[in-house]
Amino acid sequence: MNEGFIKLFKNIHQFEESRHADVLASLKGWFKRILVNTCIDHYRKNASYINGQMLSEDAENIADKQETGIDILSYKEIIEAIRELSPAYRTVFNLFVIEGLTHEEIAQHLGISVGSSKSNLSKARENLRKILTKKTDQKAYVEPVR
């Protein structure tokens, strides 16, 4: 908070009162932006500390002892699994998960009901889970876990 006030007072000469109809509201907005940016700077500066301990590159390279089968799969294998879904399931899955559309938007784009969109997504997820489980089981037999 103190850093924000210091920045405000150091740079108050840059604030142009003549450019704003409501000077007080503009000054509040300008100061808010200074405080937000100061907080972000502070966070970035201290982001390498967690619970008071400095994180190093060595700490990031510690092996995950609880590696799951999905960790073994590559990006290409996951994309291949998505491509194995039926066209209807794959379309709804991509629109919802990848594109971020709502069920209402998907229903409107595809000319289906919202319920059909939800059902197709649920079935797509279940089928994808089965495909990926099968791939991880096969991969576990072929490749030893690291």
C-alpha positions in Angstrom: 0.0 0.0 0.0 2.8 2.4 0.9 4.5 1.7 -2.4 1.3 2.6 -4.2 1.1 6.0 -2.4 4.8 6.7 -3.1 4.2 6.0 -6.8 1.1 8.2 -6.8 2.9 11.2 -5.2 6.0 10.7 -7.4 3.9 10.7 -10.6 1.1 13.1 -9.7 2.5 15.6 -12.1 1.7 13.2 -15.0 -2.1 13.3 -14.1 -3.7 15.9 -16.4 -6.7 17.4 -14.7 -7.8 19.3 -17.9 -8.4 16.1 -19.8 -11.1 14.8 -17.5 -14.6 16.1 -16.9 -14.9 14.4 -13.4 -11.4 14.9 -12.0 -12.1 13.1 -8.7 -13.4 10.0 -10.4 -10.5 10.0 -12.9 -8.0 10.4 -10.1 -9.6 7.5 -8.2 -9.4 5.3 -11.2 -5.8 6.3 -11.9 -4.8 5.6 -8.3 -6.7 2.3 -8.4 -4.7 1.3 -11.5 -1.4 2.2 -9.7 -2.4 0.1 -6.7 -3.4 -2.9 -8.8 -0.1 -2.7 -10.8 1.9 -2.3 -7.6 0.2 -5.4 -6.2 0.9 -7.4 -9.3 4.6 -6.3 -9.3 4.8 -7.3 -5.6 3.3 -10.7 -6.3 5.6 -11.3 -9.3 8.6 -10.3 -7.2 7.7 -12.7 -4.4 6.1 -15.5 -6.5 9.2 -17.7 -6.1 8.5 -18.0 -2.4 6.0 -20.4 -1.1 5.5 -20.7 2.7 8.5 -18.6 3.3 10.8 -20.9 1.3 12.6 -20.0 -1.9 11.8 -22.3 -4.8 14.7 -23.2 -7.0 14.9 -25.0 -10.3 16.1 -28.1 -8.4 12.8 -28.1 -6.5 10.8 -28.0 -9.7 12.7 -31.0 -11.1 11.8 -33.4 -8.2 10.2 -36.5 -9.6 6.5 -36.9 -8.9 6.2 -40.2 -7.1 2.5 -40.4 -7.8 2.7 -40.4 -11.5 -0.5 -41.7 -13.0 -1.1 -43.4 -16.4 -2.3 -40.2 -17.9 1.1 -38.6 -17.2 2.6 -41.2 -19.5 0.4 -40.2 -22.5 1.7 -37.6 -24.9 -0.2 -34.7 -26.4 -0.5 -36.6 -29.7 -1.9 -39.6 -28.0 -4.6 -37.6 -26.3 -5.5 -35.9 -29.6 -5.7 -39.3 -31.2 -8.1 -40.5 -28.5 -10.3 -37.4 -29.0 -10.4 -38.2 -32.8 -11.6 -41.8 -31.9 -14.8 -40.3 -30.5 -17.9 -40.4 -32.8 -18.4 -37.2 -34.8 -21.4 -36.1 -32.6 -19.5 -36.6 -29.3 -16.3 -35.2 -30.7 -18.0 -32.0 -31.9 -19.8 -31.3 -28.6 -16.6 -32.2 -26.7 -14.5 -29.8 -28.8 -17.0 -27.0 -28.6 -17.4 -27.2 -24.8 -13.9 -28.1 -23.7 -11.7 -26.6 -26.3 -13.8 -23.6 -27.5 -15.4 -22.9 -24.2 -19.0 -22.6 -25.5 -22.0 -23.1 -23.2 -24.5 -25.9 -23.8 -27.0 -23.2 -24.9 -24.5 -21.9 -27.5 -23.6 -25.4 -28.7 -27.3 -26.3 -29.0 -27.9 -23.2 -31.1 -24.9 -23.8 -33.4 -25.7 -27.5 -34.0 -29.5 -27.2 -34.0 -29.9 -29.7 -31.1 -31.5 -29.4 -27.7 -29.5 -28.3 -24.6 -30.2 -31.7 -23.1 -28.7 -33.4 -26.2 -25.6 -31.3 -25.8 -25.2 -32.2 -22.2 -25.8 -35.9 -22.9 -23.3 -35.9 -25.8 -20.7 -34.3 -23.6 -21.2 -36.7 -20.8 -21.0 -39.7 -23.2 -17.9 -38.2 -24.9 -16.2 -37.8 -21.6 -17.0 -41.4 -20.6 -15.8 -42.8 -24.0 -12.7 -40.7 -23.8 -12.0 -42.0 -20.3 -12.3 -45.6 -21.6 -10.1 -44.9 -24.6 -7.4 -43.2 -22.4 -7.6 -45.9 -19.8 -7.1 -48.6 -22.4 -4.1 -46.6 -23.8 -2.5 -46.1 -20.4 -2.9 -49.8 -19.6 -1.3 -50.8 -22.8 1.5 -48.2 -22.3 2.2 -49.4 -18.8 3.0 -52.9 -20.1 5.2 -51.5 -22.9 7.0 -48.7 -21.1 8.3 -49.0 -17.5 7.1 -46.2 -15.3 10.0 -43.7 -14.7 
